[in-house]
Amino acid sequence: MKNKLLDASVVKFLLVGVINTLVGTGIMFLLYNLAGCPYWPSVCANYICGGIVSYFLNKYFTFQNKERSLAQVGRFIVTVAACMLIAYGLAKPAVRWVLAGAGEKVQENVAMLVGMGLYTVLNYFGQRFFAFKSREN
């Protein structure tokens, strides 16, 4: 079971994640810190832009999936949205509790970083075993 979970797709997924992080996180922090956008619109902009890049790179590079269907696009969107809401929804109150004495900007920037980590783990499993599930999995 361990070998099935830890294979080459993990490394590829992380490489794609680096690209997504450079694009999406840059957008998220610029919108939040420079443009004055609120927390959730900044987070959503990150995942809309990063999601488009992620879909194509993970579909063809990471999971080498050949399926062409709207159902697959729907599964991908559901995966990304669910992972985002769960990860960032948990991160914000947890960080607010842990960093109760810090200012709101510090709390929300840290929450975005924590949310990114949670999102990455949840999203890998969601994409691998739901959005781009192959017959072998």
C-alpha positions as CSV (number, residue, x, y, z in Angstrom):
1,M,0.0,0.0,0.0
2,K,2.8,2.4,0.9
3,N,4.4,2.0,-2.6
4,K,1.1,2.7,-4.2
5,L,0.8,6.0,-2.3
6,L,4.4,7.1,-2.7
7,D,5.3,6.8,-6.4
8,A,6.7,9.1,-9.1
9,S,3.4,11.0,-9.2
10,V,4.2,12.5,-5.8
11,V,7.4,14.1,-7.2
12,K,5.6,15.3,-10.4
13,F,2.7,16.7,-8.4
14,L,5.1,18.6,-6.2
15,L,6.9,20.0,-9.3
16,V,3.6,21.2,-10.7
17,G,2.9,22.6,-7.3
18,V,6.0,24.8,-7.4
19,I,4.8,26.3,-10.7
20,N,1.3,26.8,-9.3
21,T,2.7,28.3,-6.1
22,L,4.8,30.8,-8.1
23,V,1.7,31.9,-10.1
24,G,-1.1,31.5,-7.7
25,T,0.6,32.6,-4.4
26,G,2.1,35.6,-6.1
27,I,-1.4,36.6,-7.2
28,M,-2.9,35.9,-3.8
29,F,-0.4,37.8,-1.7
30,L,-0.3,40.7,-4.2
31,L,-4.1,41.1,-4.2
32,Y,-4.3,40.8,-0.4
33,N,-1.3,42.9,0.6
34,L,-1.0,45.4,-2.2
35,A,-4.4,45.7,-3.8
36,G,-6.3,45.5,-0.4
37,C,-8.5,42.6,-1.5
38,P,-10.1,40.7,1.4
39,Y,-9.0,37.2,2.5
40,W,-11.4,35.0,0.5
41,P,-11.3,36.8,-2.9
42,S,-7.5,36.7,-2.7
43,V,-7.5,33.0,-1.9
44,C,-10.1,32.3,-4.7
45,A,-8.0,34.2,-7.3
46,N,-5.0,32.1,-6.4
47,Y,-6.9,28.9,-7.0
48,I,-8.7,30.0,-10.1
49,C,-5.4,30.9,-11.8
50,G,-3.4,28.1,-10.3
51,G,-6.3,25.6,-11.0
52,I,-6.2,26.2,-14.7
53,V,-2.4,25.6,-14.8
54,S,-2.8,22.6,-12.4
55,Y,-5.5,20.9,-14.4
56,F,-3.4,20.7,-17.6
57,L,-0.1,19.9,-16.0
58,N,-1.4,17.3,-13.6
59,K,-3.7,15.7,-16.2
60,Y,-1.0,15.3,-18.8
61,F,2.3,15.4,-16.9
62,T,1.6,14.1,-13.4
63,F,-1.1,11.5,-13.9
64,Q,-0.8,11.0,-17.6
65,N,-4.6,10.8,-17.9
66,K,-6.1,10.4,-21.4
67,E,-9.8,10.8,-20.5
68,R,-11.6,13.6,-22.2
69,S,-14.8,14.5,-20.6
70,L,-16.7,17.2,-18.9
71,A,-17.3,14.8,-16.0
72,Q,-13.5,14.8,-15.4
73,V,-13.4,18.6,-15.5
74,G,-16.3,18.6,-13.0
75,R,-14.4,16.2,-10.7
76,F,-11.3,18.4,-10.9
77,I,-13.3,21.5,-10.0
78,V,-15.1,19.8,-7.1
79,T,-11.7,18.5,-5.8
80,V,-10.1,21.9,-5.9
81,A,-13.0,23.7,-4.4
82,A,-13.5,21.2,-1.6
83,C,-9.8,21.1,-0.8
84,M,-9.6,24.9,-0.8
85,L,-12.7,25.4,1.4
86,I,-11.6,22.7,3.9
87,A,-7.9,23.7,4.0
88,Y,-8.4,27.5,4.3
89,G,-11.6,27.1,6.3
90,L,-9.7,25.1,8.9
91,A,-6.5,27.2,8.7
92,K,-8.0,30.6,9.4
93,P,-9.7,29.9,12.7
94,A,-6.8,27.6,13.9
95,V,-4.2,30.3,13.2
96,R,-6.5,33.0,14.7
97,W,-6.6,30.9,17.9
98,V,-2.9,30.1,18.0
99,L,-1.8,33.7,17.1
100,A,-4.6,35.4,19.2
101,G,-2.2,38.2,20.2
102,A,-1.1,39.0,16.7
103,G,-2.6,41.5,14.3
104,E,-5.2,40.6,11.7
105,K,-2.8,41.0,8.8
106,V,-0.3,38.6,10.4
107,Q,-2.9,36.1,11.3
108,E,-4.4,36.0,7.8
109,N,-1.0,35.8,6.1
110,V,0.0,32.9,8.3
111,A,-3.4,31.3,7.7
112,M,-2.8,31.5,4.0
113,L,0.5,29.7,4.4
114,V,-1.0,27.0,6.6
115,G,-3.9,26.7,4.2
116,M,-1.5,26.1,1.3
117,G,0.1,23.2,3.2
118,L,-3.2,21.6,4.1
119,Y,-4.5,22.2,0.6
120,T,-1.5,20.5,-1.1
121,V,-1.9,17.3,0.9
122,L,-5.7,17.1,0.4
123,N,-5.5,18.1,-3.2
124,Y,-2.9,15.4,-4.1
125,F,-5.2,12.6,-2.9
126,G,-8.3,14.2,-4.4
127,Q,-6.7,14.6,-7.8
128,R,-5.0,11.2,-7.8
129,F,-7.9,9.1,-6.5
130,F,-10.9,11.1,-7.7
131,A,-10.3,13.7,-10.4
132,F,-7.7,11.8,-12.4
133,K,-8.4,8.3,-11.1
134,S,-7.0,5.7,-13.5
135,R,-8.2,2.1,-13.8
136,E,-5.0,1.0,-12.0
137,N,-5.8,3.0,-8.9
